[in-house]
Amino acid sequence: MRARFTILISLVLAFFLAGNVHAQDAIWTDGTGDHLWSTEGNWSEFPTLEHWVKIRVGLPGVTIASEGAVARRVHVGYDPNAVLTVDGGTLLIGSDDLLLGKNGGDATLNMISGTIEINRDLEVAGGDPGTINMRGGTIIVGDDFEIPESQDDANSIAEVHLDGGTIVLDGSYEADSRFRMYPQGLLDIGGGTLIVPGDETSRIQGYIDDGLIVAYGGNGTPLLDYDVTNSGRTTLKAVHDLNPSPTDRGTVGAGLLELSWTLPDPCTPGDPVPVDVYLTDDYYTLWNFNDPESIRVLNQANVTSVNVTVAGQTQYYWAVDTYIGSESDPILGPIFSFWVGNAPPTIEISADPPAAWLTDGTGQTTLDATVTDDATASPTLAWSVVSEPNEGTASIAGPTAADTVVTFTELGQYTLQLTADDGEALDNISTRTITIGVFNDSCEAAASLPGYAVMPGDINADCKVDFLDFAIIAGGWLECNALDCSQ
């Protein structure tokens, strides 16, 4: 009786505490007028990980610049033109969702740089219009990414402009994290990247076929792959019809660089297609276009490339405007970008043998990694165990060496990861994984490998042709199961 009473009291207390947490609203007021999340005077209560943040005030909205902002949940909406901008800072939503467009107000997230980490869902348009304009940075989603939140509300008009940066569903809340779109939604992907767990190519290709996903406003092609760009994940990128080189958001070395592009077809076959080309390391100079002559590289030139000199450790932005019809009316191209610096390390991993088996309770295999980098001959390496049947059943002998031996103590699948860091920048860290199966014996291990075939004469499939196979043959010697055994 006492135990049941204690449980009842615990449930009541948990409900009461949950109610108190829910009641802790942090409402944006912009009381000081500096528009910064970090200013306490801009809130009814300054947000902590226990607060439900409600952003209601319209333009210019809230800006997270350099500080680490936190909240339990964030809803942007309630009033017209509610805006949240992340430019260099971080936002951690520790327990719940980020919802854009709510309770009678449309909402916009401007993601310029920095990081947003969401424990659960990213929902664009939750009853009212929602928009994401993403030029850089990273958004990490623990569960679902929905454009819009639901297909049942005609007012849930959702647009995501993924011009740069990365949105990744990491499955940290639910292993089956999903990317979902409904007819009121649009994803326009440019130089950005979307990464989702598992093989979602069929679902995403369906969105592309239905016109819910376009590339560069319809002037490009979506690029979709599974387990190629990112191991065990589906990756969505895009390429513009101009086929820019360097690739949008790519990395190049310092010094002399060729910018190149593919010209569109002219209105009249055989006519030239002049271009204007602009290059700068200041995005807003190109975006605002206040002084085009200061950043112009080519002026109505009928060419497909130009050589420029670029400095190291610098982000550059460039655009190609084409003249197909009128000489006074160019078709404005998108803003491409590239980083000048060293590229992340390249990792290749193999295992010898590529499977293991237990002998007297242990099994081993050798991990052979080749790591190359354009900045250093010896990047910092770190092996780790991503998954194993039970904790502690895999042991890596040399966790900082490229080549090492891993020991297993249980049957099952093991996933190991190698991280390589060249020390140049945070985004110059590469990872690669390999999965090893551990079996009862070496024959089971061999049979698990692609292309394995039982040898002719191996009647009992024990990976050997021996007297046991001969005995099986001898036991049926001269027997016949034909319809006429006299022939």
C-alpha positions in Angstrom: 0.0 0.0 0.0 2.8 2.4 0.9 4.6 1.7 -2.4 1.5 2.4 -4.4 0.9 5.6 -2.4 4.5 6.7 -3.0 4.1 6.1 -6.8 0.9 8.2 -6.8 2.6 11.1 -5.0 5.6 10.9 -7.4 3.3 11.1 -10.4 1.4 14.0 -8.9 4.6 15.8 -8.2 6.0 15.1 -11.6 2.8 16.5 -13.2 3.0 19.6 -10.9 6.6 20.2 -11.8 5.9 19.7 -15.5 3.1 22.2 -15.3 5.4 24.7 -13.6 8.0 24.3 -16.4 5.4 24.8 -19.1 4.2 27.9 -17.3 7.7 29.5 -17.5 7.3 31.6 -20.6 10.0 33.9 -21.8 8.4 36.5 -24.1 10.4 38.7 -26.3 9.8 42.4 -25.8 12.8 44.1 -27.3 12.7 46.4 -24.3 16.1 48.0 -24.9 15.8 48.2 -28.7 19.2 46.6 -29.3 17.4 43.5 -30.7 19.9 41.1 -29.0 18.8 37.8 -27.4 21.6 38.2 -24.8 20.2 41.5 -23.4 18.1 40.6 -20.3 16.0 43.8 -20.6 14.6 42.4 -23.9 12.6 39.6 -22.2 9.7 39.2 -19.8 12.0 36.6 -18.2 15.5 35.8 -19.5 15.4 32.4 -21.1 17.0 29.3 -19.5 16.6 25.6 -20.4 13.4 25.6 -18.5 11.7 28.4 -20.5 9.3 28.3 -23.5 10.5 31.2 -25.6 7.8 33.1 -27.5 9.0 35.6 -30.1 6.2 37.9 -31.1 7.6 41.2 -32.2 8.1 41.8 -35.9 11.1 43.4 -37.8 13.9 43.6 -37.1 13.2 40.8 -34.5 15.7 38.9 -32.4 19.4 38.4 -33.2 21.7 35.8 -31.7 25.2 37.2 -32.5 28.0 35.7 -30.4 26.5 34.3 -27.2 25.2 30.8 -26.4 21.4 31.1 -26.2 19.3 28.4 -24.6 15.6 27.5 -24.2 13.4 24.6 -23.6 11.2 25.3 -26.7 11.1 28.2 -29.2 8.1 29.4 -31.1 8.3 32.3 -33.5 5.0 33.9 -34.6 2.0 35.2 -32.8 2.3 38.6 -34.4 3.0 39.5 -38.1 6.6 39.4 -39.4 8.2 37.8 -36.3 11.9 37.2 -37.1 14.8 35.2 -35.5 18.3 35.8 -36.9 21.3 33.7 -36.0 24.6 35.3 -37.1 27.6 33.8 -35.4 26.1 32.6 -32.1 24.6 29.3 -30.9 21.1 28.3 -29.9 20.4 25.2 -27.9 16.8 24.1 -27.6 17.2 21.5 -25.0 13.9 19.6 -24.6 11.5 20.4 -27.4 10.8 22.0 -30.9 11.6 25.1 -32.9 8.4 26.1 -34.6 8.1 29.0 -37.1 4.6 30.4 -37.8 2.2 30.1 -34.8 -1.0 31.5 -33.4 -1.9 34.2 -36.0 1.7 35.3 -36.9 4.0 34.4 -39.7 7.7 33.8 -38.9 11.1 33.9 -40.5 14.4 32.3 -39.4 17.4 34.0 -41.0 20.4 31.6 -40.6 23.6 33.4 -41.5 26.2 31.6 -39.5 26.5 29.8 -36.2 24.6 26.7 -34.9 21.1 25.8 -33.8 20.8 22.5 -32.0 17.2 21.3 -31.6 16.4 18.4 -29.3 13.2 17.4 -31.1 11.5 18.8 -34.2 12.1 21.7 -36.6 8.6 22.7 -37.9 8.2 25.3 -40.6 4.7 26.8 -40.6 2.5 25.6 -37.7 -0.8 27.0 -38.7 0.7 30.2 -40.1 3.3 30.9 -42.8 6.9 30.1 -41.9 10.2 30.7 -43.8 13.8 29.7 -43.4 16.4 31.8 -45.2 19.7 29.9 -44.7 23.0 31.2 -46.0 25.4 29.5 -43.7 25.9 27.7 -40.4 24.5 24.4 -39.2 21.1 23.3 -37.9 21.1 20.0 -36.0 17.7 18.4 -35.6 17.2 15.5 -33.1 13.9 14.2 -34.5 11.8 15.4 -37.5 12.1 18.2 -40.0 8.7 19.2 -41.3 7.8 21.6 -44.2 5.1 22.5 -43.1 4.2 21.0 -39.7 0.9 19.5 -41.1 -0.9 19.0 -44.4 -4.3 19.8 -42.8 -4.0 23.6 -42.5 -4.1 25.6 -45.7 -2.5 28.6 -43.9 0.6 26.5 -43.1 2.6 27.8 -46.1 6.2 26.9 -45.6 9.4 27.9 -47.6 13.0 26.9 -46.9 15.7 28.6 -49.0 18.8 26.5 -48.3 21.3 28.7 -50.1 24.2 27.6 -47.8 25.0 25.8 -44.6 23.9 22.4 -43.5 20.7 21.0 -42.0 21.3 17.6 -40.5 18.9 15.2 -38.8 21.1 13.3 -36.4 18.5 10.9 -34.9 19.6 11.7 -31.4 16.0 11.9 -30.1 14.4 9.2 -32.3 16.4 6.8 -34.4 13.8 7.0 -37.2 14.1 10.8 -37.6 12.3 11.8 -40.8 12.3 14.7 -43.2 8.7 15.3 -44.3 7.1 17.7 -46.8 3.4 18.5 -47.6 1.8 20.3 -50.6 2.0 23.7 -48.9 5.8 23.4 -48.6 8.7 24.4 -50.7 12.4 23.6 -50.3 14.6 25.6 -52.7 18.1 24.2 -52.4 21.1 26.1 -53.6 24.6 25.9 -52.1 23.4 24.2 -48.9 23.1 20.6 -47.8 20.4 18.5 -46.2 21.5 15.2 -44.5 19.0 12.7 -43.1 19.5 9.3 -41.5 19.1 6.1 -43.6 18.0 5.6 -47.2 15.4 8.3 -47.9 16.2 8.7 -51.6 12.8 7.4 -52.7 10.8 9.7 -50.4 12.9 12.8 -51.3 12.9 12.0 -55.0 9.1 11.9 -54.7 9.2 15.4 -53.3 11.4 16.5 -56.3 9.1 14.9 -58.8 6.1 16.7 -57.2 7.8 20.1 -57.4 8.1 20.5 -53.7 11.9 20.5 -54.0 13.6 22.7 -56.5 17.2 23.8 -57.1 18.3 27.4 -57.4 14.8 28.6 -58.0 14.3 26.1 -60.8 17.6 27.0 -62.5 19.5 24.0 -61.2 19.4 20.3 -60.5 19.0 18.5 -57.2 21.7 16.0 -56.4 20.6 13.0 -54.2 22.6 10.1 -52.9 22.6 7.5 -50.1 25.7 6.2 -48.4 28.0 8.0 -50.8 28.6 11.6 -49.5 27.8 10.6 -45.9 28.0 7.0 -44.7 24.6 5.5 -43.8 22.8 8.8 -44.7 20.9 10.4 -47.5 22.4 13.7 -48.7 20.7 16.3 -50.8 22.6 19.0 -52.6 22.2 20.9 -55.9 24.1 22.2 -58.9 23.2 25.4 -60.8 22.7 25.3 -64.6 25.7 27.5 -64.9 27.9 24.7 -63.5 30.2 27.0 -61.6 33.7 26.1 -60.9 34.8 26.1 -58.1 31.7 24.3 -57.0 29.3 26.4 -54.8 30.5 26.2 -51.2 33.7 24.4 -52.3 37.2 24.7 -51.1 40.3 25.8 -53.2 43.9 26.7 -52.6 45.3 30.2 -52.5 46.9 31.9 -55.5 45.9 32.0 -59.1 42.4 30.5 -59.6 40.2 30.0 -62.7 36.5 30.8 -62.3 34.5 29.1 -65.0 30.9 28.5 -66.0 28.6 27.1 -68.7 26.9 29.7 -70.9 23.1 29.3 -71.4 21.7 29.0 -74.9 21.1 32.3 -76.7 17.7 33.3 -77.9 19.0 33.1 -81.5 21.3 30.1 -82.2 24.9 31.3 -82.8 24.5 34.6 -81.0 27.1 35.5 -78.3 26.1 35.4 -74.7 28.0 38.1 -72.9 28.5 37.9 -69.1 29.2 40.2 -66.2 31.3 38.6 -63.4 31.6 39.9 -59.9 34.0 38.7 -57.1 34.3 39.9 -53.5 35.1 38.7 -50.0 32.2 40.7 -48.6 28.8 39.1 -49.1 26.9 42.3 -48.4 28.8 44.2 -51.0 27.6 41.8 -53.7 24.1 41.4 -52.2 23.4 45.2 -51.8 25.2 45.9 -55.1 25.9 49.5 -54.1 29.3 49.8 -55.9 29.4 47.1 -58.7 32.4 48.6 -60.4 34.6 47.9 -57.3 33.9 44.2 -57.6 33.4 43.7 -61.3 35.8 41.2 -62.9 34.3 41.0 -66.4 32.0 43.4 -68.3 29.8 41.9 -71.0 32.5 39.5 -72.1 31.6 36.5 -74.3 33.8 34.0 -72.4 33.4 31.0 -70.1 36.2 31.6 -67.7 38.4 34.2 -66.1 41.6 34.0 -63.9 41.7 35.7 -60.5 44.1 35.7 -57.6 42.6 34.7 -54.2 44.1 35.0 -50.7 44.2 32.1 -48.2 41.8 31.6 -45.3 39.1 33.7 -46.9 35.5 33.2 -48.0 34.8 34.6 -51.5 31.4 35.3 -53.1 30.9 35.6 -56.9 28.1 35.9 -59.4 27.7 35.5 -63.2 25.0 37.6 -64.9 24.2 36.6 -68.5 22.9 38.6 -71.4 20.7 36.4 -73.6 18.3 39.0 -75.0 18.7 42.8 -74.4 22.2 44.2 -73.8 20.7 46.4 -71.1 18.8 43.6 -69.2 21.0 40.9 -67.7 19.7 37.8 -66.1 21.0 37.9 -62.6 22.8 34.8 -61.4 22.8 33.5 -57.8 25.6 34.3 -55.4 28.1 31.4 -55.4 30.8 31.1 -52.8 34.0 29.2 -52.1 36.5 29.0 -49.3 40.2 29.5 -49.8 42.2 27.3 -47.5 43.2 23.8 -47.0 40.7 21.0 -47.5 39.7 18.5 -44.7 41.7 15.3 -44.5 40.7 12.4 -46.7 40.2 9.0 -45.1 40.2 5.5 -46.6 39.7 2.5 -44.3 40.0 -1.2 -44.9 40.1 -4.2 -42.6 42.2 -7.4 -42.9 40.3 -9.6 -42.7 37.1 -7.6 -43.3 35.3 -9.8 -40.7 36.3 -11.5 -37.5 35.4 -14.7 -35.5 35.8 -15.8 -31.9 38.4 -18.3 -30.8 38.4 -19.0 -27.1 36.1 -16.0 -26.6 38.0 -13.4 -28.5 38.5 -12.3 -32.1 40.7 -9.7 -33.9 41.1 -7.9 -37.1 43.5 -5.3 -38.3 42.3 -1.8 -39.3 44.3 -0.2 -42.1 43.6 3.5 -42.7 45.2 5.9 -45.2 44.8 9.5 -44.2 46.0 12.3 -46.6 45.8 16.1 -46.1 47.0 19.1 -48.0 48.1 21.0 -44.9 50.0 18.5 -42.8 51.6 15.1 -43.2 50.4 14.0 -39.8 46.8 14.9 -38.9 45.6 14.1 -35.4 43.8 10.7 -35.5 41.3 9.2 -33.1 39.6 5.8 -33.4 36.3 5.3 -31.5 33.6 2.7 -31.1 30.3 4.0 -32.5 28.2 0.9 -31.8 28.7 -2.6 -30.4 26.5 -5.5 -29.1 27.3 -4.5 -25.5 29.4 -1.7 -24.1 33.1 -2.7 -23.7 33.0 -5.6 -26.1 35.4 -3.9 -28.6 38.9 -2.8 -27.7 41.1 -0.7 -30.0 44.9 -1.3 -29.3 46.1 2.0 -30.8 43.3 4.5 -30.9 45.6 7.3 -32.3 47.3 5.3 -34.9 46.2 5.0 -38.6 46.8 1.2 -38.5 45.8 -0.7 -35.4 44.2 -3.9 -34.1 40.7 -4.2 -32.7 39.7 -7.1 -30.4 36.1 -8.3 -30.0 34.6 -10.4 -27.3 31.0 -10.9 -28.5 29.2 -12.0 -31.7 27.5 -9.2 -33.6 28.0 -6.1 -35.7 30.6 -3.4 -34.6 30.8 0.1 -36.1 34.1 1.9 -35.7 35.0 5.5 -36.6 38.2 7.2 -37.4 38.4 11.0 -36.9 41.1 13.1 -38.6 41.9 16.7 -37.6 44.5 18.7 -39.4 44.3 21.5 -36.8 43.5 24.2 -39.3 39.9 25.0 -38.5 36.8 23.4 -36.9 35.4 22.4 -40.3 38.6 20.6 -41.3 37.7 17.5 -39.3 36.9 14.4 -41.3 35.3 11.1 -40.1 34.9 7.7 -41.7 33.2 4.6 -40.3 33.6 0.9 -41.0 31.4 -2.0 -39.9 32.9 -5.4 -38.9 30.8 -8.5 -38.3 32.0 -11.0 -35.7 31.0 -14.6 -36.2 31.3 -18.0 -34.5 34.1 -19.2 -36.9 36.1 -18.2 -39.9 33.8 -20.0 -42.3 30.8 -18.0 -41.1 32.9 -14.9 -41.4 33.9 -15.7 -45.0 30.3 -16.5 -45.9 29.2 -13.0 -44.7 31.4 -11.3 -47.3 30.1 -10.0 -50.6 30.7 -12.4 -53.5 31.2 -15.5 -51.3 30.3 -18.7 -53.1 30.5 -22.3 -51.8 33.3 -24.2 -53.5 32.4 -27.1 -55.9 32.7 -30.3 -53.8 32.1 -28.5 -50.5 28.9 -30.6 -49.9 28.5 -29.6 -46.2 29.4 -25.9 -46.8 32.1 -25.8 -44.1 34.6 -24.0 -46.4 36.6 -27.2 -46.9 36.6 -30.0 -49.5 37.6 -33.0 -47.4 36.7 -36.6 -46.4 33.5 -35.4 -44.8 32.3 -34.2 -48.2 33.5 -37.5 -49.7 31.6 -39.5 -47.1 28.4 -37.6 -48.1 29.0 -38.5 -51.7 30.0 -42.1 -50.9 26.8 -42.5 -48.8 24.7 -41.8 -51.9 27.0 -43.6 -54.4 25.2 -45.0 -57.4 21.8 -43.9 -56.1 19.5 -42.6 -58.7 16.4 -40.3 -58.5 15.8 -40.1 -62.3 12.4 -41.2 -63.8 14.3 -44.0 -65.6 17.4 -45.2 -63.8 18.1 -47.9 -66.4 19.5 -45.4 -68.9 
